[in-house]
Amino acid sequence: METPIGRPFPSWVVFDKYIYRKDPDSFPEDDAETPSAAARASNGDPILVSFRLLAPPEASHLYLHYPPEAEEFNETAVVAADGDSVLFRVVAPPSGPVDPSFSWCCHTDYFVCKAGGSSGLSLSGPLPPCYVDEWQMAGQGRAVHSHMLRARDIGLLRRGEEEFAVADLMMLVPDDTDAAPVEAELFRYRSHAGSHQWEIKRLPILSCSAGLHQWTTDAVIPFDRYLCWIDYYRGILFCDVLNDDPVLRFAKLPVKPPEGNRNQLEPGRRHPFVTRSLCVTKCGIMKFVNISRADGEIASKRKSGSGFTMDSYYLATPLSFERIQWVIDGTVDARHLWRQHLYAKLGIPHLSPEFPFVSLDKPHIVYAVLREAYGAARNSWVLVIDMNRAELLSAIPHNERIEFWKEAASLNFFRNKPVLPSLFSMYLNKHAYSCDGPVEGTFVQSDKTIEPSLHICGGSWVSHVRVGGE
């Protein structure tokens, strides 16, 4: 699918997880520039969705064309993405009287929207209900936890042309609170499983590590055949959720946890996704970005002139290796960035950037948000940084107060939440991208000298690629 004038859709996008509601009469059923699809909710209401797909760093949106009289809408959201598909949920008003004990989770519908094919878009869903009532999960097995509540706990994994899984994972904390958790509870739905029901499984954590007592999932991403639950303080729990007998393993990130109380439960927990991000590029390489503030803080108020260092890594070994290897392929420090001509010319304040995310088709490019102040009237920029050259390529004004109403800014940043990078838009083009280029991490200029070194960081091997010469 391309637009009538032949303009392709972006090769990748960053979704705002907030879903805008529009009037059903505005549904663009035959607009080639606005992909759309239709289904029905569990209550019989029509589910009409359309997409506004913009090249990053502008935010892309999923629109739900739904009657304005619908009362519950807060938990409706874009939840996850993998390849050609996007998972979203709709809190559909019940068709009849509501049991007072039922909460929004009892009448929430999940849909998987798939790009590509002759029709452009197709919708699968709604998936079977997750809850019998407010206290009991649906499906095969008995659940200890309540699942599918927080969107950032939920992941989507695709396989083949049609198969997919949706899953949520919760830690099972032993009665002895001094003992490390050794099991987790998986709540999953597999599209091609014979039961067509949700399944509940208790899984031992292989390669388990101490410090998982207060595991908090910050993000879920698909990688290869796994779903990866990420706690940016602790590491990665990854699971082959499409298998009949899934295996759950633990792997560490290549950085030390921030100082402070790592076991503090939310809402007091500082959100590490403000300065850390993990993604998988178009070529299937896992990338990790960490912004280390000189003051040691994560998401607190920043002081002008307080430094930072931004490092980017890629995973150089299979995730299932006993000792995984991360390679540092780019470093930028504040003083070097602030001294650059473009930075001074644009008059950007000397502050630490936040919410970094990697370009999915140019993995040496990192985007990061720089906010002048906190509050609705703040001025913001999206910095575009070449990590190979430690160079600022551009700084795109991002005035949230104005751009929010144009629906070009991300409401996620406004609410201190990360965006969702996705390749979904690529599959709407006639000729989908195939990765036959160099493996990520080889993006080193020919006039640079490379001095590799190796050390162990938190049980993982970390290889440094020092790039010398300017």
Salt bridges, closest charged atoms under 4 A:
GLU33 OE1 - ARG7 NH2 3.32
GLU72 OE2 - HIS107 NE2 3.11
GLU75 OE1 - ARG89 NH2 3.26
ASP84 OD2 - LYS114 NZ 3.70
ASP84 OD1 - ARG158 NE 3.01
ASP153 OD1 - ARG150 NH2 2.88
GLU163 OE2 - ARG159 NH2 2.92
ASP168 OD1 - HIS147 ND1 3.14
GLU183 OE1 - ARG202 NH2 2.90
GLU185 OE1 - HIS147 NE2 2.71
GLU199 OE2 - ARG188 NE 3.19
GLU199 OE2 - ARG190 NE 2.95
ASP218 OD1 - ARG269 NH1 2.83
ASP224 OD2 - ARG225 NH1 3.75
ASP231 OD2 - ARG234 NH1 2.51
ASP231 OD1 - ARG269 NH2 2.91
ASP244 OD1 - ARG190 NH1 2.83
GLU266 OE1 - ARG150 NH1 2.66
GLU266 OE2 - ARG152 NH2 2.57
GLU266 OE2 - HIS271 ND1 3.36
ASP295 OD2 - ARG293 NH2 2.82
GLU297 OE1 - ARG270 NH1 3.60
ASP329 OD2 - LYS287 NZ 2.65
GLU354 OE1 - ARG371 NH2 2.82
ASP361 OD2 - LYS282 NZ 3.75
GLU400 OE1 - ARG378 NH2 2.97
GLU403 OE2 - LYS406 NZ 3.76
GLU407 OE2 - LYS22 NZ 3.90
GLU440 OE2 - LYS287 NZ 3.44
